Amino acid sequence: MRRAIISRVADSRHYCSNWWLLIALAVFIATAEWRGSNGCLEHERLALVDILAFFHDQEVGLDPKNRDGDCCGWEGVRCSNTTTGNVIELDIFRFVTTTTSGGYLNASLFLPLQGLRHLSLTSAGLVGCMKDEGFEKLSELVYLQGLELSYNRLSNDVLPSLSGLSSLNYLSLRNNSLKGVIDINGKNTD
């Protein structure tokens, strides 16, 4: 009788350890599919490829071909940590070369980067935004705290689209084509 009880206890422990092994395997597989096999979130890697292609098409960036692998390891990209893999900082300057032509930004390209906290579009050759794709689209990035737009050729026309970015703690517009005195609400006071 005692031997039968010990056998049942051993069988139940074996059953429980197999159960936990199956749960651990299912979580691992789900995580691998969610994050992609390369370490960063697959939808964010694809968004970064689109962003690089956009700047390449504007003749201000590097060729986006062969942008495989862990996007968290790309120059100019910083991710939160190895657990989530969310892109939290993006510095386009790392991809931009000197240019004499300007471009109109499609701000919607950045929307898949929902964890983005800091975006630097410094020296990107920007003169404005595409129609209905202005900086106001970035208001959907609720964690965005810093936006650098220095050394472009942006004019006062972009100011209304910047006024809705309430999550920003830092905005840099140095060395653009802004004119006059600009008040705290982003409206020209001249």
Backbone as CSV, one residue per row, in Angstrom:
resi,resn,N_x,N_y,N_z,CA_x,CA_y,CA_z,C_x,C_y,C_z
1,MET,0.826,-1.191,0.000,0.000,0.000,0.000,0.873,1.257,0.000
2,ARG,1.879,1.267,0.875,2.769,2.422,0.948,3.496,2.635,-0.383
3,ARG,3.888,1.549,-1.037,4.569,1.634,-2.316,3.654,2.240,-3.391
4,ALA,2.366,1.932,-3.386,1.401,2.471,-4.350,1.237,3.974,-4.178
5,ILE,1.212,4.440,-2.916,1.082,5.882,-2.648,2.326,6.616,-3.131
6,ILE,3.490,6.083,-2.834,4.748,6.710,-3.287,4.786,6.749,-4.805
7,SER,4.345,5.709,-5.478,4.323,5.652,-6.932,3.392,6.717,-7.509
8,ARG,2.217,6.896,-6.865,1.273,7.924,-7.334,1.845,9.327,-7.155
9,VAL,2.517,9.579,-6.038,3.139,10.890,-5.792,4.221,11.147,-6.833
10,ALA,5.031,10.170,-7.117,6.096,10.317,-8.119,5.499,10.580,-9.493
11,ASP,4.415,9.855,-9.841,3.757,10.076,-11.122,3.186,11.481,-11.226
12,SER,2.578,11.989,-10.138,1.997,13.333,-10.179,3.086,14.394,-10.301
13,ARG,4.239,14.197,-9.649,5.347,15.151,-9.814,5.840,15.158,-11.243
14,HIS,5.956,13.969,-11.841,6.408,13.864,-13.230,5.413,14.566,-14.157
15,TYR,4.116,14.354,-13.892,3.074,14.988,-14.696,3.158,16.511,-14.579
16,CYS,3.334,17.030,-13.347,3.426,18.482,-13.131,4.652,19.075,-13.805
17,SER,5.784,18.390,-13.730,6.992,18.936,-14.353,6.840,18.970,-15.868
18,ASN,6.168,17.981,-16.449,5.904,18.005,-17.895,4.959,19.149,-18.255
19,TRP,3.964,19.381,-17.406,3.013,20.462,-17.636,3.728,21.810,-17.670
20,TRP,4.608,22.059,-16.698,5.337,23.325,-16.659,6.301,23.452,-17.831
21,LEU,6.865,22.346,-18.254,7.750,22.363,-19.411,6.979,22.770,-20.662
22,LEU,5.770,22.257,-20.820,4.933,22.625,-21.970,4.539,24.101,-21.923
23,ILE,4.206,24.604,-20.749,3.858,26.026,-20.620,5.061,26.898,-20.966
24,ALA,6.234,26.543,-20.446,7.447,27.313,-20.729,7.757,27.307,-22.220
25,LEU,7.599,26.167,-22.879,7.836,26.077,-24.313,6.846,26.936,-25.094
26,ALA,5.579,26.922,-24.711,4.562,27.743,-25.393,4.862,29.227,-25.246
27,VAL,5.274,29.650,-24.056,5.625,31.060,-23.839,6.835,31.438,-24.681
28,PHE,7.832,30.575,-24.741,9.028,30.842,-25.541,8.681,31.008,-27.017
29,ILE,7.847,30.112,-27.546,7.458,30.185,-28.957,6.659,31.447,-29.230
30,ALA,5.711,31.776,-28.361,4.905,32.993,-28.542,5.780,34.229,-28.500
31,THR,6.737,34.275,-27.589,7.634,35.425,-27.480,8.501,35.536,-28.715
32,ALA,8.998,34.422,-29.212,9.854,34.444,-30.401,9.087,34.966,-31.603
33,GLU,7.815,34.580,-31.747,7.014,35.079,-32.865,6.698,36.553,-32.696
34,TRP,6.414,36.988,-31.476,6.044,38.383,-31.222,7.233,39.301,-31.448
35,ARG,8.400,38.908,-30.957,9.574,39.755,-31.060,10.311,39.555,-32.366
36,GLY,10.035,38.495,-33.077,10.806,38.178,-34.257,12.051,37.421,-33.831
37,SER,12.621,36.726,-34.753,13.756,35.889,-34.393,15.049,36.681,-34.288
38,ASN,15.035,37.961,-34.576,16.268,38.740,-34.617,16.445,39.677,-33.442
39,GLY,15.611,39.630,-32.421,15.829,40.411,-31.215,14.984,41.660,-31.088
40,CYS,14.627,42.311,-32.149,13.778,43.493,-32.032,12.378,43.126,-32.524
41,LEU,11.426,43.977,-32.203,10.059,43.724,-32.645,10.004,43.794,-34.169
42,GLU,9.432,42.782,-34.770,9.438,42.689,-36.234,8.728,43.875,-36.884
43,HIS,7.581,44.308,-36.347,6.867,45.431,-36.965,7.678,46.729,-36.837
44,GLU,8.474,46.859,-35.779,9.320,48.047,-35.645,10.520,47.970,-36.587
45,ARG,11.065,46.772,-36.787,12.164,46.619,-37.750,11.684,46.987,-39.147
46,LEU,10.491,46.527,-39.503,9.935,46.846,-40.821,9.675,48.347,-40.957
47,ALA,9.203,48.979,-39.879,8.983,50.429,-39.912,10.303,51.158,-40.113
48,LEU,11.356,50.718,-39.445,12.671,51.351,-39.609,13.186,51.182,-41.035
49,VAL,12.938,50.031,-41.635,13.333,49.827,-43.034,12.580,50.811,-43.930
50,ASP,11.278,51.015,-43.662,10.487,51.984,-44.433,11.015,53.405,-44.239
51,ILE,11.388,53.738,-43.011,11.923,55.072,-42.721,13.234,55.283,-43.479
52,LEU,14.102,54.287,-43.444,15.366,54.389,-44.175,15.128,54.494,-45.674
53,ALA,14.156,53.730,-46.187,13.832,53.803,-47.611,13.307,55.190,-47.970
54,PHE,12.503,55.777,-47.083,11.984,57.123,-47.330,13.128,58.125,-47.451
55,PHE,14.051,58.080,-46.532,15.159,59.025,-46.586,16.098,58.727,-47.747
56,HIS,16.223,57.474,-48.115,17.024,57.126,-49.290,16.362,57.689,-50.543
57,ASP,15.027,57.531,-50.630,14.300,58.073,-51.780,14.413,59.585,-51.842
58,GLN,14.581,60.233,-50.689,14.735,61.683,-50.651,16.185,62.085,-50.921
59,GLU,17.023,61.111,-51.256,18.435,61.324,-51.548,19.197,61.901,-50.371
60,VAL,18.798,61.557,-49.167,19.540,62.034,-47.998,19.964,60.898,-47.074
61,GLY,19.775,59.663,-47.481,20.105,58.586,-46.556,20.865,57.456,-47.180
62,LEU,21.136,56.470,-46.369,21.849,55.291,-46.804,20.904,54.306,-47.456
63,ASP,21.440,53.473,-48.309,20.661,52.440,-48.969,20.082,51.478,-47.933
64,PRO,18.749,51.333,-47.880,18.139,50.487,-46.852,18.217,48.993,-47.161
65,LYS,18.794,48.597,-48.294,18.872,47.182,-48.637,19.684,46.429,-47.590
66,ASN,19.358,45.187,-47.444,20.055,44.302,-46.508,19.991,44.784,-45.072
67,ARG,18.901,45.389,-44.676,18.704,45.801,-43.282,18.014,44.672,-42.536
68,ASP,18.718,43.582,-42.383,18.199,42.428,-41.651,18.782,42.440,-40.253
69,GLY,18.344,41.513,-39.455,18.924,41.339,-38.137,18.252,42.187,-37.080
70,ASP,18.911,42.255,-35.965,18.388,42.942,-34.791,18.501,44.448,-34.980
71,CYS,17.368,45.120,-35.172,17.388,46.572,-35.388,17.877,47.314,-34.155
72,CYS,17.817,46.676,-32.997,18.321,47.311,-31.774,19.829,47.510,-31.832
73,GLY,20.504,46.799,-32.708,21.942,46.943,-32.873,22.341,47.900,-33.980
74,TRP,21.375,48.461,-34.697,21.696,49.392,-35.776,22.181,50.708,-35.196
75,GLU,23.091,51.348,-35.893,23.568,52.662,-35.469,22.416,53.661,-35.539
76,GLY,22.290,54.470,-34.489,21.234,55.465,-34.437,19.924,54.953,-33.850
77,VAL,19.875,53.663,-33.493,18.665,53.060,-32.922,19.007,52.568,-31.519
78,ARG,18.156,52.923,-30.569,18.331,52.426,-29.197,17.014,51.818,-28.743
79,CYS,17.092,50.630,-28.170,15.908,49.929,-27.696,15.857,49.951,-26.178
80,SER,14.675,49.695,-25.637,14.459,49.792,-24.198,15.296,48.789,-23.427
81,ASN,15.234,47.549,-23.796,16.043,46.511,-23.170,15.857,45.230,-23.958
82,THR,16.524,44.195,-23.531,16.432,42.940,-24.271,15.115,42.212,-24.057
83,THR,14.333,42.590,-23.056,13.065,41.923,-22.797,11.996,42.365,-23.785
84,THR,11.795,43.682,-23.943,10.727,44.161,-24.823,11.217,44.445,-26.231
85,GLY,12.409,44.967,-26.381,12.940,45.267,-27.698,12.322,46.481,-28.365
86,ASN,11.510,47.269,-27.649,10.909,48.465,-28.243,11.967,49.504,-28.584
87,VAL,11.830,50.120,-29.751,12.701,51.233,-30.130,12.279,52.441,-29.302
88,ILE,13.223,53.024,-28.540,12.895,54.187,-27.719,13.616,55.440,-28.193
89,GLU,14.696,55.286,-28.980,15.399,56.447,-29.527,15.773,56.167,-30.972
90,LEU,15.586,57.185,-31.797,15.958,57.080,-33.202,16.627,58.377,-33.617
91,ASP,17.825,58.254,-34.156,18.608,59.404,-34.610,18.847,59.249,-36.104
92,ILE,18.046,59.950,-36.902,18.140,59.860,-38.359,19.476,60.401,-38.862
93,PHE,20.092,61.303,-38.106,21.376,61.877,-38.498,22.396,60.779,-38.791
94,ARG,22.274,59.653,-38.129,23.202,58.529,-38.341,23.066,57.952,-39.742
95,PHE,21.920,58.190,-40.392,21.673,57.636,-41.716,21.778,58.680,-42.821
96,VAL,21.891,59.949,-42.441,21.802,61.045,-43.392,23.194,61.484,-43.832
97,THR,23.303,61.771,-45.113,24.528,62.368,-45.631,24.225,63.811,-46.003
98,THR,25.241,64.609,-46.233,25.040,65.999,-46.608,24.233,66.061,-47.896
99,THR,23.285,66.960,-47.915,22.417,67.081,-49.083,22.111,68.538,-49.360
100,THR,21.856,68.826,-50.601,21.432,70.179,-50.979,19.951,70.188,-51.330
101,SER,19.350,68.990,-51.467,17.917,68.933,-51.782,17.140,68.752,-50.497
102,GLY,15.944,69.342,-50.451,15.102,69.212,-49.266,14.057,68.149,-49.472
103,GLY,13.409,67.778,-48.394,12.370,66.765,-48.481,11.188,67.116,-47.610
104,TYR,10.063,66.531,-47.948,8.841,66.688,-47.170,8.617,65.406,-46.386
105,LEU,8.519,65.520,-45.091,8.432,64.383,-44.196,7.044,63.773,-44.179
106,ASN,6.992,62.447,-44.125,5.771,61.704,-43.875,5.870,61.225,-42.430
107,ALA,5.306,61.970,-41.498,5.438,61.664,-40.070,4.754,60.359,-39.681
108,SER,3.813,59.879,-40.477,3.133,58.621,-40.179,4.087,57.430,-40.198
109,LEU,5.214,57.570,-40.856,6.186,56.481,-40.893,6.666,56.087,-39.498
110,PHE,6.615,57.025,-38.551,7.134,56.773,-37.209,6.091,56.162,-36.267
111,LEU,4.830,56.099,-36.682,3.759,55.638,-35.797,3.889,54.193,-35.315
112,PRO,4.469,53.275,-36.088,4.648,51.922,-35.537,5.620,51.862,-34.352
113,LEU,6.391,52.910,-34.133,7.364,52.941,-33.037,6.691,53.516,-31.792
114,GLN,5.703,52.803,-31.258,4.861,53.303,-30.174,5.600,53.569,-28.870
115,GLY,6.755,52.989,-28.665,7.526,53.234,-27.452,8.554,54.333,-27.604
116,LEU,8.561,55.004,-28.759,9.577,56.020,-29.057,9.515,57.180,-28.068
117,ARG,10.674,57.484,-27.467,10.767,58.582,-26.501,11.538,59.769,-27.044
118,HIS,12.474,59.502,-27.944,13.308,60.576,-28.483,13.508,60.350,-29.976
119,LEU,13.203,61.380,-30.770,13.363,61.319,-32.220,14.208,62.496,-32.659
120,SER,15.314,62.192,-33.323,16.175,63.238,-33.854,16.141,63.196,-35.378
121,LEU,15.623,64.274,-35.953,15.614,64.455,-37.402,16.570,65.592,-37.782
122,THR,17.604,65.759,-36.978,18.604,66.799,-37.199,19.297,66.578,-38.537
123,SER,19.457,67.658,-39.289,20.172,67.647,-40.576,19.603,66.643,-41.564
124,ALA,18.294,66.478,-41.568,17.656,65.527,-42.482,17.253,66.171,-43.808
125,GLY,17.541,67.445,-43.991,17.198,68.127,-45.232,15.713,68.408,-45.377
126,LEU,15.010,68.526,-44.272,13.560,68.715,-44.308,13.192,70.169,-44.570
127,VAL,12.182,70.361,-45.410,11.623,71.695,-45.648,10.187,71.786,-45.161
128,GLY,9.584,70.652,-44.878,8.204,70.628,-44.414,7.703,69.203,-44.337
129,CYS,6.384,69.077,-44.323,5.757,67.757,-44.233,4.805,67.560,-45.402
130,MET,4.580,66.309,-45.740,3.591,65.976,-46.764,2.207,66.367,-46.268
131,LYS,1.324,66.649,-47.192,-0.039,67.046,-46.840,-0.695,65.962,-45.987
132,ASP,-1.304,66.371,-44.890,-1.999,65.501,-43.940,-1.079,64.473,-43.266
133,GLU,0.220,64.666,-43.344,1.189,63.757,-42.715,2.206,64.557,-41.914
134,GLY,1.743,65.667,-41.315,2.634,66.564,-40.586,2.989,66.069,-39.200
135,PHE,3.704,66.922,-38.483,4.185,66.572,-37.157,3.056,66.279,-36.174
136,GLU,1.841,66.755,-36.457,0.713,66.469,-35.560,0.471,64.963,-35.451
137,LYS,0.856,64.192,-36.455,0.729,62.734,-36.401,1.537,62.151,-35.244
138,LEU,2.636,62.817,-34.896,3.501,62.324,-33.817,2.816,62.407,-32.448
139,SER,1.682,63.116,-32.355,0.957,63.177,-31.082,0.430,61.796,-30.682
140,GLU,0.355,60.870,-31.630,-0.064,59.497,-31.329,1.025,58.712,-30.603
141,LEU,2.243,59.235,-30.611,3.347,58.606,-29.879,3.357,59.193,-28.477
142,VAL,2.600,58.598,-27.589,2.332,59.173,-26.270,3.558,59.220,-25.364
143,TYR,4.600,58.457,-25.681,5.811,58.464,-24.858,6.887,59.406,-25.402
144,LEU,6.620,60.035,-26.539,7.617,60.919,-27.164,7.859,62.136,-26.282
145,GLN,9.101,62.259,-25.804,9.469,63.358,-24.913,10.417,64.350,-25.563
146,GLY,11.180,63.910,-26.560,12.148,64.789,-27.190,12.077,64.715,-28.698
147,LEU,12.091,65.886,-29.335,12.058,65.970,-30.795,13.089,66.994,-31.237
148,GLU,14.047,66.539,-32.011,15.097,67.425,-32.515,14.914,67.617,-34.009
149,LEU,14.711,68.866,-34.400,14.509,69.225,-35.804,15.539,70.252,-36.267
150,SER,16.653,70.334,-35.585,17.680,71.338,-35.880,18.340,71.089,-37.235
151,TYR,18.872,72.171,-37.779,19.663,72.136,-39.018,18.896,71.556,-40.196
152,ASN,17.652,71.978,-40.331,16.846,71.671,-41.504,16.497,73.007,-42.149
153,ARG,15.517,73.031,-42.996,15.065,74.279,-43.603,13.570,74.455,-43.392
154,LEU,13.133,74.158,-42.165,11.721,74.279,-41.819,11.350,75.736,-41.635
155,SER,10.158,76.088,-42.086,9.674,77.464,-41.952,8.580,77.519,-40.890
156,ASN,8.033,78.705,-40.688,6.963,78.906,-39.707,5.712,78.084,-40.029
157,ASP,5.596,77.595,-41.252,4.431,76.797,-41.643,4.292,75.513,-40.824
158,VAL,5.387,75.000,-40.251,5.313,73.748,-39.481,4.849,73.972,-38.043
159,LEU,4.854,75.214,-37.587,4.556,75.490,-36.178,3.184,75.005,-35.724
160,PRO,2.110,75.213,-36.490,0.815,74.706,-36.028,0.798,73.189,-35.818
161,SER,1.523,72.459,-36.657,1.517,70.998,-36.511,2.339,70.539,-35.307
162,LEU,3.207,71.401,-34.776,3.999,71.065,-33.590,3.261,71.385,-32.291
163,SER,2.271,72.253,-32.358,1.605,72.730,-31.143,0.824,71.638,-30.413
164,GLY,0.457,70.559,-31.082,-0.318,69.501,-30.446,0.509,68.405,-29.794
165,LEU,1.818,68.561,-29.777,2.679,67.523,-29.209,2.851,67.760,-27.713
166,SER,1.819,67.447,-26.960,1.779,67.782,-25.532,2.712,66.928,-24.672
167,SER,3.162,65.785,-25.160,4.040,64.926,-24.357,5.496,65.390,-24.378
168,LEU,5.816,66.344,-25.265,7.217,66.777,-25.408,7.707,67.542,-24.187
169,ASN,8.916,67.200,-23.754,9.640,67.968,-22.743,10.748,68.779,-23.393
170,TYR,11.098,68.404,-24.618,12.220,69.023,-25.316,11.906,69.112,-26.803
171,LEU,12.082,70.291,-27.372,11.917,70.527,-28.806,13.036,71.440,-29.258
172,SER,13.781,71.005,-30.255,14.867,71.827,-30.781,14.572,72.175,-32.235
173,LEU,14.563,73.476,-32.516,14.332,73.992,-33.870,15.490,74.890,-34.325
174,ARG,16.650,74.740,-33.712,17.800,75.587,-34.057,18.146,75.492,-35.539
175,ASN,18.613,76.599,-36.064,19.135,76.678,-37.436,18.174,76.131,-38.477
176,ASN,16.976,76.696,-38.491,15.990,76.432,-39.527,15.675,77.759,-40.202
177,SER,14.631,77.809,-40.962,14.255,79.034,-41.675,13.068,79.718,-41.015
178,LEU,13.034,79.699,-39.681,11.953,80.346,-38.941,12.182,81.846,-38.930
179,LYS,11.112,82.607,-38.994,11.188,84.068,-39.034,10.365,84.664,-37.913
180,GLY,10.828,85.804,-37.412,10.067,86.555,-36.425,10.183,85.989,-35.029
181,VAL,9.347,86.531,-34.155,9.290,86.094,-32.767,8.187,85.054,-32.655
182,ILE,8.476,83.977,-31.954,7.516,82.889,-31.816,7.147,82.758,-30.358
183,ASP,5.840,82.782,-30.048,5.441,82.680,-28.649,5.409,81.221,-28.197
184,ILE,5.138,81.019,-26.937,5.163,79.696,-26.327,4.145,78.727,-26.942
185,ASN,3.088,79.231,-27.533,2.068,78.391,-28.154,2.415,78.042,-29.598
186,GLY,3.566,78.522,-30.082,4.003,78.172,-31.429,3.402,79.009,-32.526
187,LYS,2.879,80.203,-32.181,2.299,81.078,-33.185,3.205,82.278,-33.401
188,ASN,3.286,82.710,-34.624,4.101,83.855,-34.964,3.467,85.116,-34.380
189,THR,4.241,85.917,-33.657,3.688,87.129,-33.036,3.992,88.386,-33.832
190,ASP,4.683,88.254,-34.951,4.959,89.458,-35.787,3.785,89.812,-36.662
